[in-house]
Amino acid sequence: MPKIYIAGCGGMLGEAFYLQFRDDYELKCSDINVNDSWLSYMDFRNYKAYKDDTAKFQPKWLFHLGAHTDLEYCELHPDDAYETNTKSVEYAVTIANDLGIPILYISTAGIFNGKKTVYDESDEPDPIGHYAKSKYLGEKYVQGYANNYLICRAGWMMGGGPRKDKKFIQKLMKQIKNGARELFIVNDKLGTPTYTHSFAANTKLLIEKQMRGLFNMVCDGFTSRMEVASELISLIGLKGKIKTNPVSSEYFANDYFVRRPESEQLINKRLNEHGINIMRDWRASLRDYLRDYYNGYLIDSLNETDLQ
Ligand SMILES: NC(=O)c1ccc[n+]([C@@H]2O[C@H](COP(=O)([O-])OP(=O)(O)OC[C@H]3O[C@@H](n4cnc5c(N)ncnc54)[C@H](OP(=O)(O)O)[C@@H]3O)[C@@H](O)[C@H]2O)c1
């Protein structure tokens, strides 16, 4: 089986890559957060450790997945953000070039300024905070210096479940589990959810089809934070039992002080052009995600009114 080295594989996306690729490829998965038995420790800010570990494995592909994804952390710790999200990408490109193999880099819809409503691969990024800048610089480095590369851009990530999901869906599910029957949801943000398993499966297809270059890769259908929250409530059977209060982003200014683009909606133009878009509708993906990862999660927190 062809070998793939996956760096920064311990997070919500890494888990889906591991599960989607493991039957057809020999994998070596590393992270600084060794939270599964199939992970080993490797800090990709350490060039020598990165180079030695990959050289020993002799992969046919290098997937550089990991990053600091907390926007507020990145804003408060810019040095670590650029070292983790940009400098390590430079290391990865050098390593892949030296080994003569292609590199996969994961970018984000968050690199746009949000002034347009929908972005395709020809739109010019204009990142807002340090997280977005550090990710865009990584993308530019790959495009400028990697001899052989794939860049896939994700949107609002859904995946990993209660154990690994650091983002919107788990934040809502956790509040509901803790008894909240009233949620405050921003009504001024548009985006495209991205289910980690579909993203990993579509990446696998790109590799099998020997595609290269930059691809947007998000679920079908444009939406908003408010609509995602309403759909989630309906899917978990609590429609009418949980109230959603629309608020502007200002409401969360203390906790989420990094400005987010008004729109991070991507369209998979290049996947469509090549006839290789297997990303599914965001509602169907959210349903699959909740079914696969949250079965029984809320049981202890439901009361009689919820169940009526
Ligand atoms: N989450 C999103 O909404 C989103 C959207 C678009 C694109 N992306 C991109 O998708 C990729 C995967 O992100 P994710 O959502 O899976 O985030 P995640 O769950 O935070 O996973 C990232 C992993 O990278 C690890 N990591 C951080 N610094 C490292 C280092 N120096 N060496 C090795 N591993 C390191 C993290 O460890 P710790 O847990 O210890 O930090 C974490 O396990 C990232 O490139 C991200 O920028 C994410």
The ligand as an ORCA input file, in Angstrom:
! r2SCAN-3c Opt
* xyz 0 1
  N     -11.707     23.868     12.310
  C     -12.117     24.578     11.255
  O     -13.233     25.132     11.263
  C     -11.238     24.691     10.027
  C     -11.756     25.336      8.905
  C     -10.970     25.420      7.767
  C      -9.707     24.894      7.742
  N      -9.206     24.292      8.848
  C      -7.857     23.721      8.767
  O      -7.979     22.323      8.844
  C      -6.788     21.774      9.417
  C      -7.154     20.812     10.529
  O      -7.798     21.546     11.556
  P      -8.820     20.900     12.591
  O     -10.101     21.555     12.378
  O      -8.714     19.416     12.551
  O      -8.196     21.488     13.938
  P      -7.825     20.746     15.286
  O      -8.924     19.850     15.677
  O      -7.372     21.816     16.214
  O      -6.579     19.845     14.861
  C      -5.305     20.380     14.628
  C      -4.285     19.492     15.295
  O      -2.974     20.017     15.043
  C      -2.254     19.890     16.255
  N      -1.081     20.731     16.295
  C      -1.011     22.049     16.658
  N       0.283     22.443     16.670
  C       1.033     21.372     16.309
  C       2.422     21.173     16.160
  N       3.309     22.146     16.408
  N       2.869     19.948     15.770
  C       1.978     18.926     15.550
  N       0.648     19.059     15.694
  C       0.173     20.277     16.061
  C      -3.267     20.245     17.300
  O      -2.845     19.921     18.599
  P      -3.502     20.709     19.858
  O      -4.892     20.164     20.002
  O      -2.617     20.371     20.995
  O      -3.498     22.154     19.485
  C      -4.464     19.441     16.822
  O      -4.430     18.111     17.286
  C      -5.965     22.978      9.890
  O      -4.950     23.229      8.968
  C      -6.956     24.118      9.916
  O      -6.346     25.362      9.726
  C      -9.953     24.156      9.988
*
